[in-house]
């Protein structure tokens, strides 16, 4: 089977991580996989097997490539290589792809990776979405909440599939050697609401003085967050070390993982923290990603979005009641049975076969 991903980049991000896992797993199963990038040069921040061919619409990094160039590049590749399916995780890229493959009888699968009510709200984005709704053959959602944001005609040709997790070489949290450290992982962008976590930690710091907060990630809010941390007088207790490869190794010995997002597709960082066995606290981010993963009080704690007092209380509880924290961390590890790489990758392949069969009238 020939599978083509069309993406804007392979930089650090949840969608990019999922594409890398699916691509590598499908190669192991004998598939041919190509990834065509429309927004950057042919480079990936995630490890790809040598069999995965990474391509780009151009050879050097630059921005502002005309849509017609992208459409021609996609169509040229599809006519030459004849993939069995084309997959995109991006609203605008999926729309351009739909136009590019018109008449080629190649099924297009679009996977929604975020909260449809929060992203792609510009007029042009809504035009792209209409194109995708009309032209995509199949949709993949990460949560039922996201699925329900789309019209019934889309829901009828869709599936809900959690993100795959590759736990090869994954560490396991050891409560006997953990550090007095709270961690989070995410781009430094408004969606992730790290300010909420900093506020909650500033409340917590007064009562529990020996913990630090480490915020892994990079983004446009770095300088603003640095100033905010300084205004709280917490420069020596809150750290922003940037984005890291093999992030699991950096967070595995922390005492607590916290997700403070306002909205998410399905939070990869939370999935990975749970699989490590970390006690986790998450906001009830729309459209329900955290609730797809956490049963409140059993394998983690869910708190109201944008409520720093509730977040601080939940954090303090798990830091002071380590027996409850250990129980939740142990239960959290069971998430692996739902996001196992082989299980999820096979679900995708079954979906692709069904989609291609319908496209060809089989």
C-alpha positions, 0 to 999 in steps of 0.5 A: 500500500502506498500512503502519502502524507501532505503536511506543512512541516515536520517540526515539533508538534502533536500532529507531526509526532503522530505522522512520524509514528504512523509512517514508521509503523506502516513501513514495518508492515510493508507499506510505502510512505512519502511525506510531502511538506508544503511549508518548510524544507524536507527536514523532520524534528522526529526520527523517520525510518530510511524507507520514509521519503521526505519531500518538499515543494521547494529545496530551501527554507522560505515562506509564502509559497503560492498556492498554485505551486503547492497544488501543482507539486501535490498533483504532480507527485500523485500522478507520478507515484499513484498513492493508494491514499492521501492524508492531511492533518491540516485544514488549509493543506487538506483543502489544497490537496483536495483541489490538487487530486481532483479527477485522480480517483485517489481517496483523501482522508482528513484528520482533525487535530484540534478543537474545531470551535477554537481554530481555523476561524478566519474567513479563508479558513472557513472556506478551506473547511467547506472544501474539505467537508465536501471533498474529503472521503473520510475523516478521523477525529481524536475525540467524540467531542471534535466529531460532534462539531462537524455536520452529520454528513461528515460524522457518517463518514468518520472514525474516532481514533486516539493517537498512537504511542511508540513506547520503544525505550520508554522510561517508567516513573520511579516514585522512590527517586522522583525529584521535587519537580512539577513539569509540563510540555507544550508550545509556548502559545496562548492555547496552552495557557502556561500563565494559568499554571504559573499562577497556580504554582505561585499560590502553591509555592507559598505553602509547599516551598521546596518544589520547582516548575519546569515548562518544556516547549518553545513558542512566541510567548517566551519573553512574555512568560519570562517577564510574568515569572519575574513579576511573580518573584519566581525566577529561581523556581520556574524554568523554561528550558525550551523544546527537547528531543526524547522529552520522556527522559527529562520528565520521567523523574518529576513528581507531577505532570500538569496540562493547563491548556484551554483546548486541545485535539488530544494532548500527546504530552498528557498521553506520554506522561500517563504512559510513563506513570506520572501522576497527572492533573489536567484542565478539562480542555475542550472539546474533551481530549483530557476526559477521553484519557482521564477518569477523574480521581482514578488515573489522574485529576481533571480541573476546570479550565482557567481556574487557577485556584482549583488547579493549585488545590489539585496540585497540592493534593497530589504533592502532599498525598503521595499514596493517592498520587502513586495509585493514580500514576500506576493506573495512568500507565494502563493508557497504553492498552488504548494507544498501543502503536500497533493497535492504532496503526492497524485501525488506520490501515483498516480505515484506509482499505475501506475508504479506498474500496468505497472510492473504487466501488468495491 
